[in-house]
Amino acid sequence: MSLSTNSDYKNWLIELKKNIRQVQIKASLAVNRHALLLYWDLGKQIIEKQENATWGSGFIDQLSKDLKVDFPDMGGFSKRNLELIRQWVLFYDGSFPITKQLVSQLENQLFSIPWGHHIMIIQKIKNQQEALFYVRQTIENNWSRAVLEMQIETNLYARQGKAITNFKTTLPEIDSDLAQALLKDTYNFEFISFSGKVKELELEQKLIDNITKFLLELGKGFAYMGRQFEINVGGEIFKTDLLFYHTKLKCYIVIELKVTKFKPEYVGKLNFYLTAIDRLVKDSSDKPSIGILLCKTKNDVVVDFALHDTNKPMGVSEYTYTQLPTLIQQALPTIQQFTERLNQDNEDF
């Protein structure tokens, strides 16, 4: 029997179209949220009909054709998108059966990011908790789809909040939790590349040259204050590598870059900088400054020991960057060779 003549299907389709028309009116006020609510309800109904009705394997294809006839100007009813809607609901429904009570709690999360973002998340993420992490981060940071994809590809979920710190013993609980959540165990600086041995000033300069990407990797709330920030202590000038101010934590953040493995003595130097910033730069309304040591590698046990009795809040993380292959390094001209060739070209001209 054709679905177009099936009374059960036709009656259900009439009610479904009525619901869609009602949603179209509401969508003029809140397009994305109501569209996603529509998708959620549609996905649940599709799943239910596939389980209980005997409409055959061509059900979604027929449904797509019928909906597009009555709603030609409303996207989202292709066969592929209906299949994605079904997949989306199946992904979350086990943990989040949508009831009237839960809608108000979830409308600022699950129904507050674009549909394209949802498609990317459910196609790349298999764990519900991890998926909701990216949903919340998208909302909080207003990520574009391209930025969301980059964060998923670099496994932000596994990196975020995993740095070794002493925040629990050096900051109030509310600040400690926020500060811990902000720090990553490994920072991805693969937007910069090096050939050969890296120097700290070179790493620092390349990060500043790519400040937009650097700030994106650091996360929301970091405001860049300067590099080689000078502090006069007892008539002597000391310079921090990088200085930031965090708009949520309401404090200065000192970042020290190391191109080697973490060493315990790095903590003492950073502790000195934090004391100097707190005494000479911090305003009375600012909270205690925080230090971040970014090292090429670290031994977590050694880091834990080094931070154990330190009374200044600080954390230690690793970073990665792009290392050009040896063959490419060898093929690249030296500065002298490049200059000589440039001069030769000018003479030829």
Contacts in CASP RR format, 6 or more apart in sequence:
PFRMAT RR
TARGET T0000
AUTHOR 0000-0000-0000
METHOD contacts of the structure
MODEL  1
MSLSTNSDYKNWLIELKKNIRQVQIKASLAVNRHALLLYWDLGKQIIEKQ
ENATWGSGFIDQLSKDLKVDFPDMGGFSKRNLELIRQWVLFYDGSFPITK
QLVSQLENQLFSIPWGHHIMIIQKIKNQQEALFYVRQTIENNWSRAVLEM
QIETNLYARQGKAITNFKTTLPEIDSDLAQALLKDTYNFEFISFSGKVKE
LELEQKLIDNITKFLLELGKGFAYMGRQFEINVGGEIFKTDLLFYHTKLK
CYIVIELKVTKFKPEYVGKLNFYLTAIDRLVKDSSDKPSIGILLCKTKND
VVVDFALHDTNKPMGVSEYTYTQLPTLIQQALPTIQQFTERLNQDNEDF
3 9 0 8 1.000
3 55 0 8 1.000
3 58 0 8 1.000
3 59 0 8 1.000
3 62 0 8 1.000
4 10 0 8 1.000
4 62 0 8 1.000
4 66 0 8 1.000
6 55 0 8 1.000
8 53 0 8 1.000
9 53 0 8 1.000
9 55 0 8 1.000
12 45 0 8 1.000
12 49 0 8 1.000
13 63 0 8 1.000
13 66 0 8 1.000
16 42 0 8 1.000
16 45 0 8 1.000
16 67 0 8 1.000
17 67 0 8 1.000
17 70 0 8 1.000
17 71 0 8 1.000
19 38 0 8 1.000
19 41 0 8 1.000
20 38 0 8 1.000
20 67 0 8 1.000
20 71 0 8 1.000
20 74 0 8 1.000
23 34 0 8 1.000
23 35 0 8 1.000
23 37 0 8 1.000
23 38 0 8 1.000
24 71 0 8 1.000
24 74 0 8 1.000
26 34 0 8 1.000
27 34 0 8 1.000
27 35 0 8 1.000
27 38 0 8 1.000
32 111 0 8 1.000
32 112 0 8 1.000
32 113 0 8 1.000
32 114 0 8 1.000
32 115 0 8 1.000
33 107 0 8 1.000
33 111 0 8 1.000
33 112 0 8 1.000
35 115 0 8 1.000
36 110 0 8 1.000
36 111 0 8 1.000
36 115 0 8 1.000
36 118 0 8 1.000
37 103 0 8 1.000
37 107 0 8 1.000
37 111 0 8 1.000
39 85 0 8 1.000
39 88 0 8 1.000
39 89 0 8 1.000
39 115 0 8 1.000
40 88 0 8 1.000
40 89 0 8 1.000
40 98 0 8 1.000
40 111 0 8 1.000
42 82 0 8 1.000
42 85 0 8 1.000
43 82 0 8 1.000
43 85 0 8 1.000
43 86 0 8 1.000
43 88 0 8 1.000
43 89 0 8 1.000
44 89 0 8 1.000
44 93 0 8 1.000
44 98 0 8 1.000
46 60 0 8 1.000
46 63 0 8 1.000
46 82 0 8 1.000
46 85 0 8 1.000
46 86 0 8 1.000
46 89 0 8 1.000
47 86 0 8 1.000
47 89 0 8 1.000
47 90 0 8 1.000
47 93 0 8 1.000
49 55 0 8 1.000
49 59 0 8 1.000
50 59 0 8 1.000
53 59 0 8 1.000
55 62 0 8 1.000
60 79 0 8 1.000
60 82 0 8 1.000
60 83 0 8 1.000
60 86 0 8 1.000
61 79 0 8 1.000
63 82 0 8 1.000
64 77 0 8 1.000
64 78 0 8 1.000
64 79 0 8 1.000
64 82 0 8 1.000
67 77 0 8 1.000
68 77 0 8 1.000
68 78 0 8 1.000
71 77 0 8 1.000
75 81 0 8 1.000
76 82 0 8 1.000
84 119 0 8 1.000
84 122 0 8 1.000
87 122 0 8 1.000
88 118 0 8 1.000
88 119 0 8 1.000
88 122 0 8 1.000
91 122 0 8 1.000
91 128 0 8 1.000
91 131 0 8 1.000
92 110 0 8 1.000
92 128 0 8 1.000
92 131 0 8 1.000
95 128 0 8 1.000
96 102 0 8 1.000
96 106 0 8 1.000
96 110 0 8 1.000
98 106 0 8 1.000
108 139 0 8 1.000
109 132 0 8 1.000
109 135 0 8 1.000
109 136 0 8 1.000
109 139 0 8 1.000
110 132 0 8 1.000
110 135 0 8 1.000
112 139 0 8 1.000
113 135 0 8 1.000
113 138 0 8 1.000
113 139 0 8 1.000
114 145 0 8 1.000
116 145 0 8 1.000
117 135 0 8 1.000
117 138 0 8 1.000
117 143 0 8 1.000
117 145 0 8 1.000
117 148 0 8 1.000
118 135 0 8 1.000
120 145 0 8 1.000
120 148 0 8 1.000
120 149 0 8 1.000
120 152 0 8 1.000
121 131 0 8 1.000
121 134 0 8 1.000
121 135 0 8 1.000
121 148 0 8 1.000
121 152 0 8 1.000
122 131 0 8 1.000
124 149 0 8 1.000
124 152 0 8 1.000
125 131 0 8 1.000
125 134 0 8 1.000
125 152 0 8 1.000
130 157 0 8 1.000
133 157 0 8 1.000
133 160 0 8 1.000
134 148 0 8 1.000
134 151 0 8 1.000
134 152 0 8 1.000
134 156 0 8 1.000
134 157 0 8 1.000
137 143 0 8 1.000
137 151 0 8 1.000
137 156 0 8 1.000
138 148 0 8 1.000
140 220 0 8 1.000
141 147 0 8 1.000
141 219 0 8 1.000
141 220 0 8 1.000
143 151 0 8 1.000
147 216 0 8 1.000
154 188 0 8 1.000
154 190 0 8 1.000
156 184 0 8 1.000
158 185 0 8 1.000
159 184 0 8 1.000
159 185 0 8 1.000
159 186 0 8 1.000
159 187 0 8 1.000
159 188 0 8 1.000
160 181 0 8 1.000
160 184 0 8 1.000
161 180 0 8 1.000
161 181 0 8 1.000
161 182 0 8 1.000
161 183 0 8 1.000
161 184 0 8 1.000
161 185 0 8 1.000
162 183 0 8 1.000
162 184 0 8 1.000
162 185 0 8 1.000
163 180 0 8 1.000
163 183 0 8 1.000
163 184 0 8 1.000
163 185 0 8 1.000
163 292 0 8 1.000
163 315 0 8 1.000
163 316 0 8 1.000
163 317 0 8 1.000
164 185 0 8 1.000
164 298 0 8 1.000
164 300 0 8 1.000
164 303 0 8 1.000
164 304 0 8 1.000
164 307 0 8 1.000
164 315 0 8 1.000
164 316 0 8 1.000
165 179 0 8 1.000
165 180 0 8 1.000
165 183 0 8 1.000
165 307 0 8 1.000
165 313 0 8 1.000
165 314 0 8 1.000
165 315 0 8 1.000
165 316 0 8 1.000
166 307 0 8 1.000
166 308 0 8 1.000
166 310 0 8 1.000
166 313 0 8 1.000
166 314 0 8 1.000
166 315 0 8 1.000
167 175 0 8 1.000
167 176 0 8 1.000
167 179 0 8 1.000
167 180 0 8 1.000
167 290 0 8 1.000
167 313 0 8 1.000
167 315 0 8 1.000
168 176 0 8 1.000
168 180 0 8 1.000
170 176 0 8 1.000
170 288 0 8 1.000
170 310 0 8 1.000
170 311 0 8 1.000
170 312 0 8 1.000
170 313 0 8 1.000
170 314 0 8 1.000
171 179 0 8 1.000
171 288 0 8 1.000
171 290 0 8 1.000
171 313 0 8 1.000
175 249 0 8 1.000
175 287 0 8 1.000
178 248 0 8 1.000
178 249 0 8 1.000
179 249 0 8 1.000
179 290 0 8 1.000
179 313 0 8 1.000
182 219 0 8 1.000
182 246 0 8 1.000
182 249 0 8 1.000
183 292 0 8 1.000
183 315 0 8 1.000
183 317 0 8 1.000
184 317 0 8 1.000
185 317 0 8 1.000
185 318 0 8 1.000
186 317 0 8 1.000
186 318 0 8 1.000
186 319 0 8 1.000
186 320 0 8 1.000
187 217 0 8 1.000
187 218 0 8 1.000
187 294 0 8 1.000
187 317 0 8 1.000
187 318 0 8 1.000
187 319 0 8 1.000
187 320 0 8 1.000
188 217 0 8 1.000
188 319 0 8 1.000
188 320 0 8 1.000
189 207 0 8 1.000
189 214 0 8 1.000
189 217 0 8 1.000
189 319 0 8 1.000
189 320 0 8 1.000
189 321 0 8 1.000
190 320 0 8 1.000
190 321 0 8 1.000
190 322 0 8 1.000
191 210 0 8 1.000
191 213 0 8 1.000
191 214 0 8 1.000
191 217 0 8 1.000
192 203 0 8 1.000
192 206 0 8 1.000
192 207 0 8 1.000
192 209 0 8 1.000
192 210 0 8 1.000
192 321 0 8 1.000
192 322 0 8 1.000
193 321 0 8 1.000
193 322 0 8 1.000
193 323 0 8 1.000
193 324 0 8 1.000
194 202 0 8 1.000
194 203 0 8 1.000
194 206 0 8 1.000
194 321 0 8 1.000
194 322 0 8 1.000
194 323 0 8 1.000
194 324 0 8 1.000
195 323 0 8 1.000
195 324 0 8 1.000
195 328 0 8 1.000
195 329 0 8 1.000
195 332 0 8 1.000
196 323 0 8 1.000
196 324 0 8 1.000
196 329 0 8 1.000
198 259 0 8 1.000
198 321 0 8 1.000
199 259 0 8 1.000
200 241 0 8 1.000
200 257 0 8 1.000
200 258 0 8 1.000
200 259 0 8 1.000
203 257 0 8 1.000
203 259 0 8 1.000
203 321 0 8 1.000
204 227 0 8 1.000
204 228 0 8 1.000
204 241 0 8 1.000
204 242 0 8 1.000
204 257 0 8 1.000
205 227 0 8 1.000
207 214 0 8 1.000
207 242 0 8 1.000
207 257 0 8 1.000
208 214 0 8 1.000
208 227 0 8 1.000
208 242 0 8 1.000
211 224 0 8 1.000
215 222 0 8 1.000
215 224 0 8 1.000
218 244 0 8 1.000
220 248 0 8 1.000
221 246 0 8 1.000
221 247 0 8 1.000
221 248 0 8 1.000
222 244 0 8 1.000
222 245 0 8 1.000
222 246 0 8 1.000
222 253 0 8 1.000
223 244 0 8 1.000
223 245 0 8 1.000
223 246 0 8 1.000
223 247 0 8 1.000
224 242 0 8 1.000
224 244 0 8 1.000
225 243 0 8 1.000
225 244 0 8 1.000
225 245 0 8 1.000
225 252 0 8 1.000
226 242 0 8 1.000
226 243 0 8 1.000
227 241 0 8 1.000
227 242 0 8 1.000
227 243 0 8 1.000
228 239 0 8 1.000
228 240 0 8 1.000
228 241 0 8 1.000
229 239 0 8 1.000
229 240 0 8 1.000
229 242 0 8 1.000
229 243 0 8 1.000
230 237 0 8 1.000
230 238 0 8 1.000
230 239 0 8 1.000
231 237 0 8 1.000
231 238 0 8 1.000
231 239 0 8 1.000
231 240 0 8 1.000
231 273 0 8 1.000
231 276 0 8 1.000
231 277 0 8 1.000
231 280 0 8 1.000
231 281 0 8 1.000
232 238 0 8 1.000
232 280 0 8 1.000
233 276 0 8 1.000
233 280 0 8 1.000
238 272 0 8 1.000
238 273 0 8 1.000
238 276 0 8 1.000
240 254 0 8 1.000
240 255 0 8 1.000
240 256 0 8 1.000
240 273 0 8 1.000
240 277 0 8 1.000
241 254 0 8 1.000
241 255 0 8 1.000
241 256 0 8 1.000
241 257 0 8 1.000
242 254 0 8 1.000
242 255 0 8 1.000
242 256 0 8 1.000
242 257 0 8 1.000
243 252 0 8 1.000
243 253 0 8 1.000
243 254 0 8 1.000
243 255 0 8 1.000
243 277 0 8 1.000
244 252 0 8 1.000
244 253 0 8 1.000
244 254 0 8 1.000
244 255 0 8 1.000
245 251 0 8 1.000
245 252 0 8 1.000
245 253 0 8 1.000
246 252 0 8 1.000
246 253 0 8 1.000
246 290 0 8 1.000
249 287 0 8 1.000
249 290 0 8 1.000
250 285 0 8 1.000
250 286 0 8 1.000
250 287 0 8 1.000
251 282 0 8 1.000
251 286 0 8 1.000
251 287 0 8 1.000
251 288 0 8 1.000
251 289 0 8 1.000
251 290 0 8 1.000
252 277 0 8 1.000
252 281 0 8 1.000
252 282 0 8 1.000
252 286 0 8 1.000
252 289 0 8 1.000
252 290 0 8 1.000
253 289 0 8 1.000
253 290 0 8 1.000
253 291 0 8 1.000
253 292 0 8 1.000
254 270 0 8 1.000
254 273 0 8 1.000
254 274 0 8 1.000
254 277 0 8 1.000
254 289 0 8 1.000
254 290 0 8 1.000
254 291 0 8 1.000
254 292 0 8 1.000
255 291 0 8 1.000
255 292 0 8 1.000
255 294 0 8 1.000
256 266 0 8 1.000
256 269 0 8 1.000
256 270 0 8 1.000
256 273 0 8 1.000
256 291 0 8 1.000
256 292 0 8 1.000
256 293 0 8 1.000
256 294 0 8 1.000
257 294 0 8 1.000
258 266 0 8 1.000
258 293 0 8 1.000
258 294 0 8 1.000
258 295 0 8 1.000
258 296 0 8 1.000
259 296 0 8 1.000
260 295 0 8 1.000
260 296 0 8 1.000
261 295 0 8 1.000
261 296 0 8 1.000
261 297 0 8 1.000
261 298 0 8 1.000
261 299 0 8 1.000
262 293 0 8 1.000
262 295 0 8 1.000
262 297 0 8 1.000
262 298 0 8 1.000
262 299 0 8 1.000
262 302 0 8 1.000
262 303 0 8 1.000
262 306 0 8 1.000
262 316 0 8 1.000
264 302 0 8 1.000
264 305 0 8 1.000
264 306 0 8 1.000
266 293 0 8 1.000
266 295 0 8 1.000
266 306 0 8 1.000
267 293 0 8 1.000
267 306 0 8 1.000
267 307 0 8 1.000
267 310 0 8 1.000
267 314 0 8 1.000
268 310 0 8 1.000
270 291 0 8 1.000
270 293 0 8 1.000
270 312 0 8 1.000
270 314 0 8 1.000
271 310 0 8 1.000
271 312 0 8 1.000
271 314 0 8 1.000
273 291 0 8 1.000
274 288 0 8 1.000
274 289 0 8 1.000
274 290 0 8 1.000
274 291 0 8 1.000
274 312 0 8 1.000
274 313 0 8 1.000
274 314 0 8 1.000
275 312 0 8 1.000
277 289 0 8 1.000
278 288 0 8 1.000
278 289 0 8 1.000
282 288 0 8 1.000
282 289 0 8 1.000
288 312 0 8 1.000
288 313 0 8 1.000
289 312 0 8 1.000
289 313 0 8 1.000
290 313 0 8 1.000
290 314 0 8 1.000
290 315 0 8 1.000
291 312 0 8 1.000
291 313 0 8 1.000
291 314 0 8 1.000
291 315 0 8 1.000
292 314 0 8 1.000
292 315 0 8 1.000
292 316 0 8 1.000
292 317 0 8 1.000
293 314 0 8 1.000
293 315 0 8 1.000
293 316 0 8 1.000
293 317 0 8 1.000
294 317 0 8 1.000
294 318 0 8 1.000
294 319 0 8 1.000
295 316 0 8 1.000
295 317 0 8 1.000
295 318 0 8 1.000
295 319 0 8 1.000
296 318 0 8 1.000
296 319 0 8 1.000
297 318 0 8 1.000
298 316 0 8 1.000
298 317 0 8 1.000
298 318 0 8 1.000
303 316 0 8 1.000
306 316 0 8 1.000
307 314 0 8 1.000
307 315 0 8 1.000
307 316 0 8 1.000
324 332 0 8 1.000
333 341 0 8 1.000
END
